[in-house]
Amino acid sequence: MTDIDTVSLAAQDPDKNQPYLELGLKDDEYERIREILGRRPTDTELAMYSVMWSEHCSYKSSKVHLRQFGEDPPASDAMLVGMGENAGVVDVGDGLAVTFKVESHNHPSYVEPYQGAATGVGGIVRDILTMGARPIAVMDSLRFGDAAAPDTKRLVSGVVAGIGGYGNCLGLPNIGGEVGFDPSYAGNPLVNALCVGVLRHEDLQLAQAKGAGNQVVLLGALTGRDGIGGVSVLASATFDDAVDGGGAAGPSKRPSVQVGDPFTEKILIECCLEIFQAGLVTGIQDLGGAGLSCATSETASHGDGGMRVALDKVPLREASMSPLEVLTSESQERMLAIVEPSNVDAVLALCQKWGVVATVIGEVTEGDRLVVTWHGETVVDAPPGSLADDGPVYQRPVARPDDEMDALNAATGARLARPVTSNQLRDAVLVMTASPELCSRRWVTEQYDRYVLGGTVLAMPHDAGVVRLADDSTRGIALALDGNGRFAKLDPYAGAQLALAEAYRNVACTGARPLAVTDCLNFGSPEDPAVMWQFAEATRGLAAACRELGTPVTGGNVSFYNQTGATAINPTPVIGVLGVMDNVARRLPSGFTAADQAIVLLGATDEELDGSAWSWVTHRHLGGRPPTVRLSSERALAWVIGSAGDGQAITMAHDLSEGGLAIALVEACLIGGIGATVTLDGDPFVALFSESTARAIVATDDAEMLFELAGVNDVPAQLIGTTGGDALSVAGQFEITLSELRDASESTLPSLFG
């Protein structure tokens, strides 16, 4: 015990040299901690402040920008719980609520792809569980470096296996998402995981410790040394320059990557749900980033008193662990419950029934102190709010890099060589279809179970995932997760809005009514004024677009320091949109469903090719300005598709986004196994590859009703062709058989990573 730095020793030795800089704290932050405590911190307190005040936990660089999501939110009567809890909760009718959230596990997934991705899934699932919900589905948004780069195969194979391995073992369907490739993500892959859960209104749980005398119970896996410092060592710092493409920077970071056990998480989920159903807890929090440091300080600060914890009661995997290590461990599959004394025996009995380790480690106290002891010695005595809520808040310098942005925006694709002849157009469609950026994701999605639990109605390759909420109900939800780093690089304000618009449109194309938003904002170092300008513009754009579309932000995640040395990723706001539908039997697939139906293009097409997939795939060109944002048109389009789908005037809908009309037609044909013949007006190249927004193709047996509905809502509508046959034919230009398209689309990823 003589090696343990206690509160009494800290008072006796005020000038002890402490390694706060190595823990990621600045000089002024360390001095502020001393002011809060009225003394120097103990070694354990210093570790707690370092993780809780890290960028990952405290949002110290982003808070000033994120506030706008809550200060002037869209009018919505669906919100039950907003930002500030583990996940947002929205009312979806029939007494049911849905909670959903997306978070990042980027740096851990570079260092250790399998475990980094797997524990990313496990962590977001527990966030949903803490709200009192049963997790019902997951999604993911993944981005890697150039598909042909030497290290990309290691990352793709490991990440996909980790997501599939953990999610499949939990028995959760993976209903969609996206996979992208771009050199800017080399060394900094993006692994953004989303989970959605369902609960009845009365089953809602919150992360708070209320009621002096209530007991603090730790449930789940034993605590080990894995993940120590993850939120500061990995999530809140850039990688060094010494990344060789083969993971050379990885070994020194591996102790900071958590190790997951999905089977332990599965029984923990079922155990917690039974505990919730019995009404045995007054508060619940998962142990994710910062481990017990976060769970104890957050629940105490959000409650009505303090907390006292006997740390030596925590069940350990390694008996030699210090109190500092126990408090900052990020071992997975753990929960912290607040339980009335009269209910403790019932909670412990249920845990024993499920084979879940459960231990009373403390109690809620009067006052406003978090006191942690180690074998009777006090090692922490701090206000919990100072750890959880009162960390530093920075107004980081923001500066538009004028020369760089002006040059980038001036470098339009006007002079890029375009396909002119019929053969050139045909070749362009095939090249785009076979490109890693646009090809089939079947090699990925076949490693995920998309239909377990029996509630999946639509999953990849459809525009959005659709899940039925209960066996005895037709009510369902649709989810889409989208982002476009190229657009955000050209204009971060518009780029964030375009990401929201695409996810909103994808949800609308299922026939669902878009309801709410979650986001994962992936950027470089906040200490770079140019990066902070990107972030400020993206959040400003997203907030404005959410107000326009009436979709409030329920919560999400900010991931900074996504760069190697001075090289940052493309700014990548990833936006998740949730929609609701009364009857999932009327959902709209993304593929053609029958021959001899009219194909109608909804929305207006302009010559908008800067930042497009065509410019990047065929010329590796990025410059100019992204497509025009048309939020009012997006709302009108969503209304038309929803109304037409509900009235069964259309049989499918597919949004137009990356790759434009060409890729939308290819995918619609391949999903349904039905060809199409279309006639294009004007320049066929622009018609095929422009990425103008607020557009979709639909198939219908009742074109008259559809045109009337579109006209009333001022949505341009054009009859462009009919379904049928075994080829995609553009009249007067070219024809490509479905077998040739399928070979082009489905062979790319297996040849690269299989």
N, C-alpha and C positions, 0 to 999 in steps of 0.2 A: 504493500500500500504506500510505501514511502516514495514511489515513483509517480504517484498520481497527484496532479496539480489541483488543489482544492480551493474553494472560495476563501477559506481562512488563510491559506498560504498566499493567495493573490493579494490579500490585504497587507500581508507582512512583507511582501517582495514586490513593490510597485514598479520597479525599474527593470524587471526581468526582460531580457531580449526575446521577442516573440516573432516567429516567421510569418507575419501577416502578408507580406508581399508575395511569398511563395504560394500562399493560399488564395491569391487573387484579389486581396483587399488593397485599396489605395491608402496613402498616408492619412488623408483627411477622414477616410472611412474608419480607420483604426482609432483615430482620436475621438471620433463621434461615439464609438462603442465604449471607450473609457468614460466619456461624459455620461452616457446612459447608465452605466453601471456604478459610476462614482469610484471606480478603481480600474486596474487593468483586468482584462478577462482571464479566466482560467484557460488552459489549453483546450479544454472541451468546449467552453463557451466560444472561444475564438473559432474553432472548427464549425460550430453551429452558425455563427454569424457569417462565416465565409461562404457556406453553402446557401443559407437563406438570403443573403444579400448578393448572390451571384446573379448574373444576367438572366439565367434560365428560370430562377425562382422568383426574383423580385421585379422583373420587368422594368428595371431602373432606367433604361434608355428609351423604352417604348410607352411607358405609362402616360406621358403627356400627350401622346398621339392617340392612344387607344381610348382615352376618355370620351372622345367625340362619338364613339359608338353608343355610349350610354347617355350622354348629355342631350342629344337631340335625336332620339331613336325614331324609327318609323312607327306610325300608329298601328298597333296590333293588339287584338284582344286574345291572342293565342298564348302569349308569354306567361308562363307560370314561374319560372326561375331563369334569371338572366346571368350576366357575367358576374364572377366573384365566387361561384360555387365550382365544384368539380366539372360540371357539365350543365348546359342549358336544358330547360324542360319546356315543352310546348304542348298545349291542349290540342288533341286531334279529334275530339268528339267521342260520344258514347261513354263518357266517363274515363276515357283512356288518355294517357299522356305519353309523349315520346321524348327521350333524352338522347342527344347525339353530340359528338365532339371529334375533332381531328387534332392530332399532335404529331410532333416530329421526333425521330430518333436517328438523326442524320449522322453525326460523328461516330456514335457507337457502331453504326452499320458499316462505316468504312473500315474501322479497326478490326471488328469481328463480325462479318456480314450476317452469319446465321443467327448468333445470339443477339446482335444489335437489333435486327428486324423482328425476331421472335419476341423479345422483351418489349419492343415497341407495341406489338399487338397486345401482349399481356397487360401492359400499363394502361392502355386506353380502354380495355375491357373493364378493368377495375374502376376506372373513373366513372364509367356508366353504372356499374354495380353499386357504387357508393350513393347514387341518387335513389336507390331502392328499386331499380329496374332490372328486369331480366334482359341480359344482352341477347339480341336476336340476329345480328348480322355485322359484318365488318367490310371495309373497303380500304384501298390503299392507293396513294399517288406516289409513283416512283420515278426518279430521274437519275440517269447515269451519264458518264462521259461518252465520248464517241464510241459507237457500237463496235468498231473494229479495233479499238485501243487495247493494248496488251492486258491491262488490269480489269477491263470491263467484265470479262467473263467470270472472273473470281467474284466480283461484286454482285452481278446479276444472279449467278447460280446460288450464291450463299443467301442473298436477301430473299429471293423467291422461295427457296427451300425453308428458310426461317419463318416466313409469313405462313406458308402452307402447313409446315409442321406444327406450329403452335395453334393456329386457327382450326385446323382439321382435328387436332386432339381435343380441343375445347368443344367441338361439335357445332361450330358457328359457320354459316355459309358466307363465303366471300362473294359479294354480289356485284362488284365492279370497281372502277377506278381508272387509272391511266399509267402508262409506262412511256417515258421519254428519254431521248438521247441527245446530248449536246456537249461539245468539248468543255464548256464552262463548268460542268459538274464533275470533271475528272478530279479525283481526290476528295471531292465533297458531294457524294451522292445524296439525294433527298429521299428519305423514307418517311412518308407522312401516312399515319394510320388513323382510320376513322372507325368508330363503333357506334351502333345505335341500339337502344333498348326500349322496352315498353313497360309501363306500370299504370296502375290505377291511381287517380289523383290522391286518394287517401293513403297510399303507400309511400309517398315521397319522404325521402330521408335527407338530412342536412349534416354537414361537417361542423358540428359544434359541441362543445363540452359545457353543459349546463347542469346546475344542481349540485351544490356542495355536498360531498359525501358519496356522490355517484362514483362507480368504479371504472377504472381504465383497463380494458382487456385487450391484449394483443393476440390476434388470431393468425394461424397460417404457418408458413414455412419457418424453419429456424433461421436465425440471423448469422450471416457469415461475412467474410471480407470482400465479397464481390460487389462491385459498383461503388466502392468508397470514393468519394470525390467526383462522381460522374457528372454532376451538374456544374461543377467548376472546372475540373480537369479537361472534360470533353466538351460539354455543351456551351460553356461560356468563354471559350478561347479559340483562336484560330490554330490550324495545324501549322507546323513549321514548314519551311521551304523544302526540307529534305524528304519529300515524298517522291519516290522513284517510280511510281506506277505499279509497283508490286507489293505495296503495303509495308515498305521499309519503315515508315513512321509508326507502324502499328504496335510492335511488341511492348514498348514502354507504356502504352496507353491501355493495354488489355486488362490490367487489374481494375480499371474503371468501368468496364463493360459488365453489366449484370448477366447472370446465368438464369435461364428460365426453366420452369418445370410445369408444362401445361396440365399434367394430370393432377398436380397439387392445386393448381388454380381452378380446375373443374370442380373438385370437391369443395373448395373454398366458396365458389359461387353458389353451389346448391345449399351449402350450410348457411351462408349469409341470407339467402332468400328465405329459408325456413325460419331463421331468427327474425327477419323483418316481418314475415307473415304472422308470427306469434306476438309481435309488438314488444320485443324484449330489449330494444336499444333506444336511447334518446339521441344518439349521434353516431356517425360512422365516417371514417376516413381511410383511404387506402394509403399504403406506404409505397410511394414512387420515388421521384426525384427528391433527394435529401433525406429520405428514409424517416426515421423516428424524429429527427430534428424538425422536419416539416409537419408531420402528422400531429405531434404534441403541441407545437407552437401555434399552428393554425386552428386546431379545434379549441384550444384554450382561448386564443384571442377572439374567436368568433362566438364564444360562450359568454357566461355572466360571472366568471371568477377566474381562478388560477388553476394550477395543476401541480401535483407532486408525484414524481415517478421514481421508483426504486429500480435503477437500471440493471442491477445485478440479478434481478428476477427474469430478465429477458432470456428466453431459451436460445442457446448459442450452438452453432456448428463447430466453432473453434474456441476452446475454453480460454485461450491466452489473449483474447481480444480486450483492448482497452476501452474505457467509456467513450472516448473520442470515436473509436471505430464503430462501436455499437450504435451510437447516435447518428453517424453519417453513412452507415452501410445502406446500400440500395438493393439488398437482397429482395427478390421478387416474392409474389404470392403471399403478401401480408396485409392485414387490415387492423385498424385500431377502433374499438367500439367503446362507447360510453354507456354504462349499464347501471340501472338502479340496484342498490344492494340486494333487494328482495328478488331480483331477477338473475343474479349472477349464477346461482346453481343451475337454473334452467338453461342459461347460455352455455355453461360448461358441459352440461349433459348433452345438448344438441351437438356441440363440437366433438364430444367423445363418440357420439353415434356416427358422425361422418368421418371420423379419423383425422380431425383437424386439431392440431396442437393449440391450446388456448391457456393463457396465463394472465392473472390479475397482476398488473405491474404498477398500479398507482391509483390515485383518486383525484376527483375534482375538489378544489379548495376554495375558501373565501379569499378575497383579495385579488391582486393582479400580478402574481408572480408564478413563473414556471420554475419549480425547484426540482432538480434531478440529483439523486444521491447514488453513490457507488459504495456498497458495503458500509453504509452508514455515514459516509463522508459526503458533504455537499460539493458537487462539481459544477453545478449550474444553478444560478439564482438570478433570473432576468425577467423583465416584463415580456410576456409572450408576444404582445403586439409589436414590440420593437424588432422582433425577429421576423414575424409573419407579414406585418403591414406597414411598418415605419422605416423600411430600408431607404437607402438613398434614391432620390429621383433626379435624373439629369435632363436638362434641356441641352442635348448635344448640339454642337454646331452643325448647321444645315447649309449646304452650298451646292447649288446646281453647277456641275462641271461644264461651264458654258462652251468652251472650245470643243470638248469631246462631244457633247450633245448636239451642238450646231453642226459639226462635221457629220455625225451619224445621221441626223435628220435630213441633211442635204444630200446624202448618198442614196438617192432613190434607185429603184430598179428599172427606171425608164429605159435604160440602154441595154439591159440584159437581153440576150438573144432569146427570142420566143419561137415556139413551134408554129409553123405556118401551114405546112402541107398536111394532108390527111394522115399520112404515115408518121409525120413528126408528132402530131397530136396523139395518135395511137400509142407511139413509143413513150410519150410523156406520161400518159395514164398508167402504163405498165411500170415505168420506172418509179413513179410515185407510189403505186400500189405495193411494190416490192421493197420500198425503202424501210429501214428500221424505224423511222419516225412514224410511218403510216400503216405498216403491214399488220396482219392479224396478230393479236396477242394470245392466240390459242395455246401456244407452247407454255405461256405463263399460267393462264387461267385453268388449264387442265391439271395443274398441280394443286389447285385449290378445290375444296368441296363447295360447290355453289348451291346445292339443293338439300343439304342436311337440315333437319328440323321440319321439312315439308312446307315451309311458309314462303319459299322463294317463288315469285311469279315471273319476274324477269331478272336476268343477270347478263354479264358480258356474253356476247358482244353487243348487246342492246345499249341504247344511249344512256340509260340509267337503270339502276337496280330497283325492283319493286318487291315488297314483302307484305304478305298478309299479316295483320297484327294478332289475330286470334283464330283458333280453329272454328269457333262458332260465330264468326263475323266475316263480312265481306270487306270491311274497312282495311285500307292498306296505306303504306307510305312509299314514296319514291325518293331515291337519293342519287345525286350526281356529285362528282368531285373533279374539278377542272382547274387548270392553270396554263399560262402561256408565257414563258420567260422571254421569248423574243419580243412579244408585244410590250411587255413591261420594261424591257431594256430600251426600246425606242421611246416609250412614254409611260412612266410608271403610274401616273394618274389614270390614263386611259387603259393601261394594261390591267390594273386591278378591276376596273369596271368591265372590261371585256371578259375576264375570267369569271366574274359573277354572272355576266350575261349568258355565257356559254353553259354554265351549270344550271342556271335558271331555265334556259331553253331546253336543255336535255331533260330536265324534270317535266317540263310542260309537254314535251313530245311523247311522254308516256300517258298523257291524259290527266296527270295530277295537277293540283293547284299549288304552286310554290308558296311556302309558308315562312321559312326561317333559314338562317345562314350560320355556319361555323367556318372558321378560317384558320389556315396555317401559313404564316407570313415568313418566308425564307429569304434572308438577305445576308450580305457580307458583314464586315465589322462596323458596329455602331460608332467606333472611334474615328471613322472616315467620314468627313462631312458630306462627300458625294453619295455614300451609301445612305446616310441619314436623310439626305434629300430624296433619294428614291423611296425610302420608307415613309417619309412624311407625305409625299405625293400619293403613294399607293393607299395609305390609310385614309387620306382626305378623299380620294376618288371612290374608295369602297364605301365610306360612310355616306357620301352623296348619292351613290347608286342604290344603296340599300333603302334610303329614304324614298327615292323615286319609284323603286319596285315594290315597296311595302314589305320588305323582308328584313326583320331585325337580326342583328348579330347576337347570337346566344352565348358565345364564348369561343375559345380557340387557343391558339398558341403562337408565340413569336420565336423564331429560330434565327439568332444572329451568329456572327462569326463563321459563316459558311464561306470560307476562303482559305487558300493556301498561300502563305506569305502575303503578298500584296494583291494577289489575283482573286477577285470575288466571283461568285456565281452570277449568272443573270438573275436579277431580282425576280423572285418567283412567288407571288401570292397565290396560294392554292385555296380555292373556295368550294365549300360543300354546301349544297342547297337541299333542303328537305321539303317535300311536297306531300299532300294528303289526297287520297281518293276514296270516295264512298264505296265503290264496288270494283274490286280488283279484276273481276271478270271482264270489265270493259277497258282494261289497260291496252295501250297501243304498242305493238312491237315495232322494232326499227327496220324490219325486213319486209319485203313484199310477201303477201299471203295468198294471192290468187292471180291467175292470168286474166287478161282482158279488162283490167281496171285502169281508169284514167290516172295519170301521174300529174299532179299539180305542184308547181313551185310557188310557195307563199313567201312574200317579201320582195324587196327591190334589190337588184344587182347593179353595182357600180364597178368601175375599174379600180379595185383595191387589192394590190398584190404586194405592197411593201410589208416585210415581216412575215410573208406567207410561207406555207410549206413548200410551194413550188419554187419560190426564190431560194429557199435554204437547201432543199433537196437537190435541185438541178444545178445551182450555181454557188452554193455555200455563201450566199449573199444575205447580209442583214443591214438594212438601212432604210431611211425614209421615215414615214409615219404609219402607225397601225391603222386598221380600218376604223371608220367613224362609229362611235358609240351611239346606239339608237334605243335608248331605254324605253321611251314611250311606245316605240314599235315592237319592242320585245314583249311588253305587257299586252299589246293588242294581239300579237301572234299567239301568245300563250292562251289568251281568252278564246280565240278562234279554234285552236286545236282542242282545247278542253271541251268547248261546247260541241264541236263537230264529233269528237270522240264519244262524248256522253250520249249524243243523239245518234250514234252509230252511222254518221255520214262518211267517216273515213275509217280505213281498216289498218293503217300504219302511219307512222310519222318518223322522220329522220332529220335531225338538225343538220345545217350546213355550217361547218367550222373549218378545221384544218383540212386542207386539200380541196375545199370548196365543193361545188356540185359534182365534180368528177368522182371524188372519193365517197361522197354520200351515196351516189348511184351504185358504185362498186359494192359498197358494204350492204346496201339494201338488197341488191341482187344475190350476194353470197349468203347473207343471213337467211333469206327465204328460199334460196335455191331456184329463183325465178328470174328470168331475164327481163330486159326492158328495151324499148325502142323510143328514142327521144329526138325531137327536132329543136334546134337552138336558133334563136334570133341573134342578129348582130355578130360580133366577133366571137367565134366559137372558143377561142383560147380564153378570153375574159369570162365568157359564160361558164366554162368548165372549171377555172382555177381561181377566180376571184374569191376572196374571203369576206365579202360584205356580210354584215351581221343581221340579226333578226330575220333569218330565213330558214325554211324547212321544206322538204318534199313530203307530200302525202299521197296516198292512193285512195281512190274513192269509186264507189258505184253510183254515187249521187252528186255529180259535179255541179248540177244546178243549185242544189241546196248549199253546197260548199261555197260557190261563188257569191251567193246571196249573203251568206254569213260573213265572208271576207269583206265584201263591199260595205256592209253596215259598219264594220269596225275599221275601215280605211286600211285594210291589209291588201297590198297588191297580190293578185293571184293570176297565174298563167298556166294554161294547159300545155304541157311540154311533151307528153307521150303516153304510152300505154305499157302495161306489164305483159309479160309472156315470152315464151321461147327459151333458148338455152344460151343467149348471148346478150351482151350490152352493145346496142347499136345506136350510133349517133348518125342520124339521117344525113346523107351526102358527105359524110366524113370517114367513119371507120366502124368496124365491128370487132369485138373481142369476145371469144367464147367464155362461158363461165368456168370451164375447166382450166383455161389459160389464166384467167384472173385468180382462180383459187390457188393454182400452183405458184403464181407470183406472190400472192399474199401470205400463204402459209409456209413457204419454204425458208423464209429469211431467218427468223429467230432460231429454229432448230439448227440451221447450218452454222449460225454464229455461236450458239450456246449449248446446243443439245449434245 
